[in-house]
């Protein structure tokens, strides 16, 4: 099988339930480690709109989750979140950092899913048109092209995940990793290696970036927010939130992913 071509709810419904608490705990620790790298680099403040989402649901009896969002002088919106029921075999984790408009480095996107098979996504979310801006492609995407191609042949356990939603497919960059896989020890180690490597590279880009001219920053910030909102609102996996918590809480969680209820000013937008 060369690809996974199912909605998330189909993947969940068509596989036997299994307790994935051990892997979930490992992944939480990995994302906490990566978040620590980000908080060392950036000045961040927790947005008050997400303080009461620190813990929701009841982890002792069923579905639960946590969502924390942060902002800062260089960071528009950082989200650290998870949702699911590890004891029944489903959990979805996110760590995303959307930069402010002072530089044009791609945003950092990471997501991980157990259903109870494994799935992961990591991407450098473009800040412009890669076809029109060849220099931007050459700087941030061409160096990852060969490793991306090599991965597909070197790791046959990893099966490319093709979203059944065209909008989501269009949101992936040419070097995005988006794979389903059996959560064996070697495969989990491979995922951790890739995520650590991508975060290391991304932080180097940030440190080496040239500033965006002041007169171009507002348009860049407007584009960033539109992309973040569209991805959050159009994510087909939102249906799993509605199954577990209903439409009202799910809608609030989606707004938190893009900053719809934010209290803190956006960088450069006060």
Steps between C-alpha positions, in 0.01 A plus 500: 500500500660827388277747684237544769187648349238520777332757720629496858167372631519209254847411624375503858176310434657227287775400743468313830531709813824477696655684792767738364580674827866395491565649156288804581711566810818464293371744238393751764854490636645547151280801424576645844869468415451676165283768656781558749733572208253761376445663839877529544522694174188720521344725761148360546193581711199269544193655341228535767237371257641147534567485875177310575586252222803375692293191577155406375301179499567219748816294439391249765180405323532590133601769251700799620752749375711809551565811293742782574574789266777758530611820332804725518700772325616259228221241519146557377353176638649185651264211574580199720199268514367147513154347485371145525466190713830307511342205679269439203763553230448852368701813576605803292790727600613834356798730537493793257681832498385786278758774477433871503548702181847628591660213306373279219627163619237228445280419799560174690223239499506168688211258558490140626213253510430158647192317374651256631746478210742790476493812282718809494529828313774759501530787256649839436188699418581742215461875539458564127461349154775243449459496123510877463783549751770261387758640742271424796456142376875459451576624852245306703380204294760389247748385771232263637405360161752216481453383863122507446531276194747269674265454795227357281724213389709454816202451734246264341297477823393861450202541269423838347176646634282665237224714646162453336457878530655692213545815707713315754708340223565846359628621838801265496835622379704287255716371790229427758513168684149355533508126565314214665713226657500209745612647837793259549810604694712563187223705338440709812874570515495603133217748561680650799820537297318678217317738733813593692689557176229718349475714814877543508503610135204732552663676796812554289285663231349731761839607632634566148190675360508851359229743615189563291463866398252678728271593211456129409428365847128575528417314178710204614324490838160512331593209273636297792179536699279406204702182441502403867126553534415312181712200595349483850141543388521266200686215672295182438620363836279757677223242475680294766480794741127525439460128567674528835399845626218634281492795262520783755827400664647382170428839342676667790802271465519576127488874571782454750712328235493811282463765770138598448451590869850630567557776754864587435590727210650348190867594457530822305121544495433690826 
